[in-house]
Amino acid sequence: MRYLKDVREGETVAETYLCKKKQTLKTKAGKSYYSLLLQDKTGTIDAKIWDLSSGIDNFEELDYVHVDAVITSFQGALQMNVRRLRVSREGEYTPSDFMPVSEYNLEKMYGRLLEIADTVVNPYLRRLLEIFFIEKKELADVFKKHSAAKSVHHGFVGGLLEHTLSVTELCAFFAEKYTILNRDLLLTAAMLHDIGKMKELSFFPANDYTDDGQLLGHIYMGAEWVQEEIRAIPGFPAKLASELKHCILAHHGELEYGSPKKPALAEAFALNFADNLDAKMETLKELFQANPDNYDWLGYQKLMETNIRRSTGGK
């Protein structure tokens, strides 16, 4: 299979990809064309079908489609100019080839997360982590494979686990460096801060917002879910519960970024810093991987609010 990470400008491809998005648009001259987002497990690529008159079969989003196309470049990013397209037939593709997957071993990452959870001393917080990550086997299986985002960062199988572990490890470092932090509270908040993603986003291959995800969002749903489990733990201190939920509600840092509250606890600030750091570094990593040979400026990046390029010798 010709994976998207291996295609280069000027090449022709004849391959099957997952059609993640399909839009019918019009040129300035009023001519209709298709704008697609094609995907395999190594990434995505924008694709355009300028001529709809011949060689283009009927297809829909989330169909596996076989394309004959030329790889071009637009504003510094690779693009696919599709000349022919048909829906791929059963047996022509393996679905696992089209699900982007974490480069790290899921079981090892989950084991590391459980190791950190085992260091939490507070009996109430420790019990809460046991409920979420040990006792609920089906929940654990979904958590391991779930995405952390639709497209911005960690939008792949295992992305939620990878992001959660990274944020938790950063918070463990913060707790060791800055003694004002309540380590147990911070680590518990780190492990649970994005738990609502499992309700906000559907599973692959769609990996799209659910109705509740659109209406409520993962921050509210995560805090609500944590409160539901806290009710099942006898004697859980009310103040501790409020502090934990505050960290979850404030982990995006600013109201305009979706947090119902701004951080008011040192632990909430630390969690916000760790979450923001990992999200932005992963975004840069994915940007560089999508442009493997480009050491020029890559254009304005909305999340970073600036133009970006690699450093000399950067990977």
Buried (B, 14 or more C-beta within 10 A) or exposed (E): BBEBEEBEEEEEBEBBBBBBBBEEEEEEEEEEBBEBBBBBBBBBBBBBBEBEEEEBEEBEBBBBBBBBBBBBEEEEBBBBBBBBBBBBEEEEBEEEBBBBBBEBEBEEBBEBBBEBBEEBEBEBBBBBBBBBBEEBEEBBEEBBBBBBBBEBBBBBBBBBBBBBBBBBBBBBEBBEEEEEBBBBBBBBBBBBBBBBBBBBBBBBBEBBBBEBBEEBBBBBBBBBBBBEBBEEBEEBBEEBBEBBBBBBBBBBBEEEEEBBBBBEBBBBBBBBBBBBEBBBEBBBEBBBEBBEEBEEEBEEBEBEEEEBBBEEEEE
